[in-house]
Amino acid sequence: MDSRSLVPTSAGFQLPVAQLRSVYETHEVERRLAKLPERDHETLRSTYTRMLERGPERFQVKPSGVPDMAALYEQLPNFTDALDDVRRHVALAQDSRDGLEVTPMLLLGPPGIGKTHFARKLAELLGTGMQLVPMSSMTAGWLLSGASSQWKGAKPGKVFEALVDGQYANPVIVVDEIDKASADAQYDPLGALYGLLEHDTAHHFVDEFAEVAIDASQVIWITTANDERSVPEPILNRMNVFEIEAPSAEQARRIARNLYLSIRAEHDWGRHLAAEPADDVLDVLASLAPREMRRALMTGFGNARLARREQMQVDDLPRSAAGQRQRMGFVQ
């Protein structure tokens, strides 16, 4: 079944919702529901009922052409290779009946350089929603694949939630800091990924809670890591690996300026502040890690408003904002 409606995404780019895709078989859900005893298993019963009420069809977005991603290249200048890879996959899907598929990617680089921010921007570009799975707090694989309904307090995993409770067959799922997965866990936190990252096996992914096969083959996987030595080789072999360097001094200034403009445009109070940041303010902001820039800018904006000034000054920024370049190791 085709749908001609459009999903609005980033400016200058729209992905048509070109088709619907079934992500599970309703007769399998009905069979499981019928086998449940009359008492107990209320959470599982509710899950099956919800699946039947929602139905199995989800939108699968696909492009009608290769988008103009100039704004993303400008906002994320140190992610050029990863953005190029996305454009290649979009080009493959254009003018065809295939949905958009993106080979799982690993963004490898030091903390604070914007890896998770890139993932969020890509999810906005594709318009299919995003699930964030922080591996640093993950102690077992059930977070991805669900826990057996025999356990007290068990529930479905993130993949099930994204596909069954979401609207899309190809959502973006971000596995953040994959190298931080606990090696001491009773169950391998990465165990579920071995099958999920393989296109063929992901077609019949079984959540341990619901025990119903789910088609997770269209999920767009983005993982991040600081150190690839802590990522198992079989996982690395299933992904395109992109080494993300810290931005150069000039790239950092561009990132800071773009962030200033976007924050100002996103808030009504932005109209009280200067349309462009001062050069000396950019110099200080460019010495910060990208993740720290937003916090510094929000402090700066607030202090400028308290002083009833349109132009943010260096003194408006947090005192800790200076002298960060050497710590971050910016490329000269």
Secondary structure as GFF3:
##gff-version 3
##sequence-region A 1 332
A	DSSP	beta_strand	6	8	.	.	.	ID=ss1
A	DSSP	beta_strand	14	22	.	.	.	ID=ss2
A	DSSP	alpha_helix	26	35	.	.	.	ID=ss3
A	DSSP	alpha_helix	42	54	.	.	.	ID=ss4
A	DSSP	beta_strand	57	61	.	.	.	ID=ss5
A	DSSP	alpha_helix	70	75	.	.	.	ID=ss6
A	DSSP	three_ten_helix	77	79	.	.	.	ID=ss7
A	DSSP	alpha_helix	80	93	.	.	.	ID=ss8
A	DSSP	beta_strand	105	108	.	.	.	ID=ss9
A	DSSP	alpha_helix	115	126	.	.	.	ID=ss10
A	DSSP	beta_strand	130	134	.	.	.	ID=ss11
A	DSSP	three_ten_helix	135	137	.	.	.	ID=ss12
A	DSSP	alpha_helix	142	145	.	.	.	ID=ss13
A	DSSP	alpha_helix	158	160	.	.	.	ID=ss14
A	DSSP	pi_helix	161	165	.	.	.	ID=ss15
A	DSSP	beta_strand	172	176	.	.	.	ID=ss16
A	DSSP	three_ten_helix	178	180	.	.	.	ID=ss17
A	DSSP	alpha_helix	191	196	.	.	.	ID=ss18
A	DSSP	alpha_helix	199	202	.	.	.	ID=ss19
A	DSSP	beta_strand	205	206	.	.	.	ID=ss20
A	DSSP	beta_strand	213	214	.	.	.	ID=ss21
A	DSSP	beta_strand	220	225	.	.	.	ID=ss22
A	DSSP	three_ten_helix	228	230	.	.	.	ID=ss23
A	DSSP	alpha_helix	233	236	.	.	.	ID=ss24
A	DSSP	beta_strand	240	243	.	.	.	ID=ss25
A	DSSP	alpha_helix	249	266	.	.	.	ID=ss26
A	DSSP	three_ten_helix	268	272	.	.	.	ID=ss27
A	DSSP	alpha_helix	279	285	.	.	.	ID=ss28
A	DSSP	alpha_helix	290	306	.	.	.	ID=ss29
A	DSSP	three_ten_helix	314	316	.	.	.	ID=ss30
A	DSSP	three_ten_helix	319	321	.	.	.	ID=ss31
A	DSSP	alpha_helix	325	328	.	.	.	ID=ss32
###
